[in-house]
Amino acid sequence: MKVFIVGIAGGVGSRLARLLTAAGDRVDGLYRRPEQGERLATEGIHATHGDLTRLDASTLAALLHDTDVLVFAAGAGGEGGTAATTAIDGTGLTTAIEAARLAGIRRLLLVSVFPEAWRHRDMPDAFEHYIDVKKKADAELAATDLDWTILRPAALTDAAGTGRVSLSPALIHTDITRDDVAATLAELVHTPQIHHRILELAQGPDPIADAVRRQNGNRPAGLR
Ligand SMILES: NC(=O)c1ccc[n+]([C@@H]2O[C@H](COP(=O)([O-])OP(=O)(O)OC[C@H]3O[C@@H](n4cnc5c(N)ncnc54)[C@H](OP(=O)(O)O)[C@@H]3O)[C@@H](O)[C@H]2O)c1
């Protein structure tokens, strides 16, 4: 299977690239800083240099040659203000959707966020804008005819992965390691039967493979 990861040098993206490469998948992806490509190459991970905000859909589509699954794990990460959030988390996904269509790719996995993340806190306007852009991106992808999956992780940490999660259409927002998000994404990449699903992810008791298998079995009848 060939997987293209937009945001391959990021915390989640790079972990996913390592897992998929170790599993024997062909991996490519987009990174924007030259040194990131060098670091990925030392790990045996091929990736492509490019800035999502400067690529049009046809240019990105040309990079997606032979891709089976497109994973969108990029994000502004709070840098560059609200304009960057709109350009990367919002318009960047629009570009990826259009590129998938042009390249004839059916499967797109989006790393999103809990819409109610930190509702009990008084968060800055930039965070509210981020949540708004992410929810609109979810809605845009869900309205396409792609075989999409939206994964909403809880607050990300860099603690070592536990291999155990909760995965469900609705969870309470807690936290989750980037290791376990990447491992769940890898499992979803390898479970093509799951699509047209919004799944929330938090640390929990279930082995990741079991958690994904359960969602596969719970797929509502009637969906493709
Ligand atoms: N932080 C949280 O608690 C949390 C919770 C739930 C969901 N999420 C979502 O999870 C996703 C992944 O999180 P993460 O921790 O892996 O984030 P990350 O480490 O910041 O990775 C995001 C990657 O996207 C890349 N990127 C940004 N703009 C780009 C552009 N114009 N062109 C190409 N690449 C670009 C970044 O490049 P650079 O390395 O050059 O910056 C970075 O490598 C994000 O979408 C985030 O919104 C985060």
The ligand as an SDF file (V2000), in Angstrom:
LIG
                    3D

 48 52  0  0  0  0  0  0  0  0999 V2000
   -1.8520   19.7010   19.8100 N   0  0  0  0  0  0  0  0  0  0  0  0
   -2.9370   19.0380   20.2090 C   0  0  0  0  0  0  0  0  0  0  0  0
   -3.1730   18.8450   21.4190 O   0  0  0  0  0  0  0  0  0  0  0  0
   -3.8890   18.5070   19.1890 C   0  0  0  0  0  0  0  0  0  0  0  0
   -5.0450   17.8670   19.6340 C   0  0  0  0  0  0  0  0  0  0  0  0
   -5.8970   17.2820   18.6790 C   0  0  0  0  0  0  0  0  0  0  0  0
   -5.5980   17.3990   17.3440 C   0  0  0  0  0  0  0  0  0  0  0  0
   -4.4780   18.0440   16.9330 N   0  0  0  0  0  0  0  0  0  0  0  0
   -4.2100   18.1010   15.4930 C   0  0  0  0  0  0  0  0  0  0  0  0
   -3.3280   17.0360   15.2130 O   0  0  0  0  0  0  0  0  0  0  0  0
   -2.6060   17.3230   14.0220 C   0  0  0  0  0  0  0  0  0  0  0  0
   -1.1660   16.8780   14.1500 C   0  0  0  0  0  0  0  0  0  0  0  0
   -0.6180   17.3870   15.3380 O   0  0  0  0  0  0  0  0  0  0  0  0
    0.9690   17.3670   15.5420 P   0  0  0  0  0  0  0  0  0  0  0  0
    1.2450   17.4660   16.9720 O   0  0  0  0  0  0  0  0  0  0  0  0
    1.5610   16.2550   14.7520 O   0  0  0  0  0  0  0  0  0  0  0  0
    1.3310   18.7530   14.8530 O   0  0  0  0  0  0  0  0  0  0  0  0
    2.7640   19.2330   14.3170 P   0  0  0  0  0  0  0  0  0  0  0  0
    3.8550   18.4990   14.9940 O   0  0  0  0  0  0  0  0  0  0  0  0
    2.7410   20.7200   14.3900 O   0  0  0  0  0  0  0  0  0  0  0  0
    2.7520   18.7370   12.8030 O   0  0  0  0  0  0  0  0  0  0  0  0
    2.0670   19.4180   11.8030 C   0  0  0  0  0  0  0  0  0  0  0  0
    2.9690   19.4340   10.5940 C   0  0  0  0  0  0  0  0  0  0  0  0
    2.3110   20.1680    9.5620 O   0  0  0  0  0  0  0  0  0  0  0  0
    3.3260   20.8560    8.8910 C   0  0  0  0  0  0  0  0  0  0  0  0
    2.8790   21.9900    8.1240 N   0  0  0  0  0  0  0  0  0  0  0  0
    2.3520   23.1280    8.6190 C   0  0  0  0  0  0  0  0  0  0  0  0
    2.1420   23.9810    7.6200 N   0  0  0  0  0  0  0  0  0  0  0  0
    2.5520   23.3750    6.4790 C   0  0  0  0  0  0  0  0  0  0  0  0
    2.6010   23.7680    5.1290 C   0  0  0  0  0  0  0  0  0  0  0  0
    2.1800   24.9860    4.7400 N   0  0  0  0  0  0  0  0  0  0  0  0
    3.0960   22.9080    4.2070 N   0  0  0  0  0  0  0  0  0  0  0  0
    3.5380   21.6990    4.5880 C   0  0  0  0  0  0  0  0  0  0  0  0
    3.5150   21.2640    5.8660 N   0  0  0  0  0  0  0  0  0  0  0  0
    3.0270   22.1060    6.7990 C   0  0  0  0  0  0  0  0  0  0  0  0
    4.2320   21.3440    9.9820 C   0  0  0  0  0  0  0  0  0  0  0  0
    5.4570   21.7470    9.4260 O   0  0  0  0  0  0  0  0  0  0  0  0
    6.5960   22.4370   10.3240 P   0  0  0  0  0  0  0  0  0  0  0  0
    7.2410   21.3020   11.0390 O   0  0  0  0  0  0  0  0  0  0  0  0
    7.4570   23.0840    9.3160 O   0  0  0  0  0  0  0  0  0  0  0  0
    5.9070   23.3890   11.2490 O   0  0  0  0  0  0  0  0  0  0  0  0
    4.3120   20.1330   10.8740 C   0  0  0  0  0  0  0  0  0  0  0  0
    5.3860   19.2980   10.5220 O   0  0  0  0  0  0  0  0  0  0  0  0
   -2.7880   18.8110   13.7680 C   0  0  0  0  0  0  0  0  0  0  0  0
   -3.6270   18.9870   12.6570 O   0  0  0  0  0  0  0  0  0  0  0  0
   -3.4880   19.3170   14.9980 C   0  0  0  0  0  0  0  0  0  0  0  0
   -4.4230   20.3080   14.6710 O   0  0  0  0  0  0  0  0  0  0  0  0
   -3.6230   18.6070   17.8260 C   0  0  0  0  0  0  0  0  0  0  0  0
  1  2  1  0
  2  3  2  0
  2  4  1  0
  4  5  1  0
  4 48  2  0
  5  6  2  0
  6  7  1  0
  7  8  2  0
  8  9  1  0
  8 48  1  0
  9 10  1  0
  9 46  1  0
 10 11  1  0
 11 12  1  0
 11 44  1  0
 12 13  1  0
 13 14  1  0
 14 15  2  0
 14 16  1  0
 14 17  1  0
 17 18  1  0
 18 19  2  0
 18 20  1  0
 18 21  1  0
 21 22  1  0
 22 23  1  0
 23 24  1  0
 23 42  1  0
 24 25  1  0
 25 26  1  0
 25 36  1  0
 26 27  1  0
 26 35  1  0
 27 28  2  0
 28 29  1  0
 29 30  1  0
 29 35  2  0
 30 31  1  0
 30 32  2  0
 32 33  1  0
 33 34  2  0
 34 35  1  0
 36 37  1  0
 36 42  1  0
 37 38  1  0
 38 39  2  0
 38 40  1  0
 38 41  1  0
 42 43  1  0
 44 45  1  0
 44 46  1  0
 46 47  1  0
M  CHG  2   8   1  16  -1
M  END
$$$$
